[in-house]
Amino acid sequence: MMDHLSLDQLRHAPPGQVAAQPIEVLSALAAGIAETKSLVAEAEARLNAGLDVRFSARAAAARAQAGKQAGTVRFDDGDFVVIADLPKRVKWDQARLAEAMEIIRRDWNDDPAQYVRIELKVAETAYGSWPAAIRRLFEPARTVEIGRPGYRIEPVRAEAA
């Protein structure tokens, strides 16, 4: 009789031992991991909220003193250094960027690629619905990379059985 892996034992188990577990054990392990992730995410959110309540005013004052709205600041709290980061999220209006690029090209006779990085993208769902001739035209520019496999185990519903 095989010993069923616990969630703690799973951390050190070789893939073959994991694969040999009964499906019920694999399902329970997957459910345990999902529950643990949820608990950790909730705990992390609660801790971050508490840290924000405790340190946000000091961090804002340190940023103001440094003359910046966002970014990382450091300050002491007892025997600890608090590193407070407020990330900057910049968004660009695509239509206005296109207008600015056209002005650079047309009026200033300059290359906008010197100032703006241009990345063309094609939605995979759109590509799949294109006529075959259009797909063939774009195919040499398309590379498909495969990600890591993922699996979910769900019980069979009673009504489907």
C-alpha positions in Angstrom: 0.0 0.0 0.0 1.3 3.4 -1.0 1.6 6.3 1.4 -0.5 9.2 0.3 1.4 12.5 0.1 0.5 15.3 2.3 0.8 18.9 1.2 4.0 19.3 3.2 5.5 16.1 1.8 4.6 17.3 -1.8 7.3 20.0 -1.6 10.0 17.3 -1.6 8.4 14.5 -3.6 9.8 13.6 -7.0 7.4 13.9 -9.9 7.1 10.1 -10.3 5.9 9.7 -6.7 3.4 12.6 -7.3 2.2 11.0 -10.5 1.7 7.6 -8.8 -0.8 9.1 -6.3 -4.5 8.2 -6.6 -6.5 10.8 -8.4 -8.4 11.6 -5.2 -5.1 12.5 -3.5 -4.0 14.6 -6.5 -7.4 16.4 -6.4 -7.1 17.0 -2.6 -3.5 18.3 -3.1 -4.6 20.7 -5.8 -7.5 21.9 -3.6 -5.1 22.3 -0.6 -2.7 24.4 -2.7 -5.5 26.6 -4.0 -6.7 27.2 -0.5 -3.2 27.9 0.7 -2.7 30.4 -2.1 -6.0 32.1 -1.2 -5.0 32.3 2.5 -1.6 33.7 1.7 -3.0 36.3 -0.8 -5.6 37.4 1.8 -2.9 37.6 4.5 -0.5 39.5 2.2 -3.3 42.0 1.3 -4.1 42.5 5.0 -0.5 43.0 5.9 0.1 45.5 3.0 -3.0 47.4 4.1 -1.7 47.6 7.7 1.8 48.7 6.4 0.1 51.4 4.3 -1.9 52.7 7.3 1.3 52.8 9.4 3.8 54.2 6.9 1.9 56.0 4.1 2.2 59.5 5.6 5.9 59.1 6.4 6.5 57.7 2.9 4.6 60.6 1.3 6.5 63.1 3.4 9.8 61.5 2.3 8.8 61.6 -1.3 7.8 65.2 -1.0 11.1 66.1 0.6 12.9 64.3 -2.3 10.7 66.2 -4.8 9.0 63.1 -6.4 5.5 61.9 -6.6 6.3 58.2 -7.0 9.2 55.8 -6.5 11.2 54.3 -3.6 12.0 56.1 -0.4 13.8 54.8 2.7 13.3 55.9 6.4 14.1 54.4 9.8 11.7 52.9 12.2 13.4 51.8 15.4 16.1 49.3 14.5 14.6 48.8 11.0 14.7 50.6 7.7 11.4 50.8 5.8 11.6 50.8 2.1 8.4 52.3 0.7 7.8 51.9 -3.0 5.0 53.7 -4.9 5.3 52.5 -8.5 4.7 54.9 -11.4 2.3 53.6 -14.0 2.6 55.6 -17.2 -0.1 55.2 -19.9 0.2 56.8 -23.3 -2.8 57.8 -25.5 -2.2 55.8 -28.6 -4.0 58.2 -31.0 -2.0 61.2 -29.7 1.2 59.2 -30.0 0.4 58.5 -33.6 -0.2 62.2 -34.2 3.1 63.2 -32.6 4.9 60.6 -34.7 3.4 61.9 -37.8 4.4 65.5 -37.0 8.0 64.3 -36.4 8.0 62.5 -39.7 6.1 65.1 -41.8 7.0 68.5 -40.3 10.4 67.9 -38.8 11.6 65.4 -41.4 12.9 63.1 -38.6 12.6 59.5 -37.8 10.0 58.9 -34.9 11.6 55.5 -34.2 14.4 57.5 -32.5 11.9 58.6 -29.9 9.2 56.0 -29.8 9.5 52.2 -29.6 7.0 50.7 -31.9 5.6 47.2 -31.3 3.1 45.7 -33.7 0.8 43.0 -32.3 -1.8 40.7 -33.7 -4.5 39.2 -31.5 -4.4 35.5 -32.0 -8.2 35.3 -32.2 -8.1 37.8 -35.1 -5.4 35.9 -36.8 -7.5 32.7 -36.6 -10.4 34.4 -38.3 -8.5 36.0 -41.2 -8.9 34.6 -44.7 -6.2 32.0 -45.6 -4.3 34.3 -48.0 -3.9 37.0 -45.3 -2.8 34.4 -42.7 -0.2 33.1 -45.2 1.1 36.6 -45.7 1.7 37.1 -42.0 2.8 33.6 -41.2 6.6 34.2 -41.7 6.4 36.9 -39.0 4.6 34.6 -36.5 6.3 32.4 -33.9 4.4 30.2 -31.6 6.0 29.4 -28.2 4.5 26.9 -25.9 4.1 27.7 -22.2 4.2 25.4 -19.2 1.3 22.8 -19.0 -1.3 23.3 -16.3 -3.9 20.9 -15.0 -7.1 21.1 -13.0 -8.9 18.2 -11.4 -12.6 18.5 -10.9 -15.1 16.0 -9.7 -17.6 14.7 -12.2 -20.9 16.4 -11.7 -23.7 14.2 -10.5 -26.0 15.3 -13.3 -23.4 14.4 -15.9 -22.9 10.9 -14.5 
